[in-house]
Amino acid sequence: MKPAFQRERLSLISGQTERMSEIIKHLQIYSRPDDDDFEPFEAMRAVERAVDMIEHDCRLSGIMIDVVPPAQKCFVTGRQVQLEQVLVNMLTNARDAINENYDDSGNIGGLIRISAMVDAKHKCLKLAVNDNGGGVPEAAIDLLFHPFFTTKDVGKGTGLGLSVSFGIVEAMGGKIDVRNEGDGACFEITLPLADVRMTDTPDMGGDEQASDGQEESHLSIEAREKVRVLVVDDEIDAMEIISGYLEAQGFNVSAASNGEDALAIAGIIQPDILITDIRMPQMDGNSLVKELRERNRSLPVIVMTGHPGDADRPVEDDDGADAPVMVMSKPLNLKELLAILDELTEVCVQ
């Protein structure tokens, strides 16, 4: 067996072991009694952790998860791990509905979208989980949150997930609504916003209390406008969300949905920073990094991946370039991405 093949297989095993370790840690948290008082936490962190738990299985089924974050940080009061539990239950139900619909109709692929929106008038956060799994029978909608009621086949599901979720959200001062929307179901969680400025919690420093936009960074719009960022992702929605967010923060942004287009764009407008997905058809992120680094060895790179085993590959292919390759897990935390870009911008504009 060739050494290169052995290394590839061992890397794959190592990545999957790390993934299983993370899942086990989450299961231990869920099963441990939690007697702490409620406290404010950032809602999108619960969304990110829940997506991490279920995204791999969804990808294996050909189901894409799309996360649409709110325009600013949103804090709610409760226990983050319990909101994660609610969201994992909803994502799992959406995945199962899409898979069942695929079996019955021959539908190819699926989409689950989690969108977060702030209702400023009513001071609440709305988290909507939409799928294209065919929807919920109208006769069952009013019964979904009853204990032991389930629309799944015999032997699948306990009928307790949604009733437990209903109790968790209600205890946080919120509610869950369900309706059919488009070609699937929509579960919408409404939670009151926490006023973190009025809350004395030891875990919240200045970064947590900062408001959205330029106030979170000392870097000026003028500095960001001098930097050209190239965003590459074959998931169109993700590409558009990242590009739109960075443009709103003042960066000059170019975007492409594949490696070939990215190379063409870079040949016309050379990027100062590259943000790219790893797993893309035809030309993957590793190949794109290598090609662009041949043109500019000092090009900083931020790699996006939902697969732990991908983390070291760009570094190995980098062959001693003069700028770093950083790895961020999908779905991206846009605030963390902004902080990294600001650090890189300070170097670029010097």
Secondary structure, 3 states (H helix, E strand, C coil): CCHHHHHHHHHHHHHHHHHHHHHHHHHHHHHCCCCCCCEEEEHHHHHHHHHHHHHHHHHHCCEEEEEECCCCCCEEEECHHHHHHHHHHHHHHHHHHHHHHHHHHCCCCEEEEEEEEEECCCCEEEEEEEECCCCCCHHHHCCCCCCCCCCCCCCCCCCCHHHHHHHHHHHCCCEEEEEEECCEEEEEEEEEECCHHHCCCCCCCHHHHCCCHHHHCCCCHHHHHCCEEEEECCCHHHHHHHHHHHHHCCCEEEEECCHHHHHHHHHHCCCCEEEEECCCCCCCHHHHHHHHHHHCCCCCEEEEECCHHHCCHHHHHCCCCCCCEEEEECCCCHHHHHHHHHHHHHHHCC
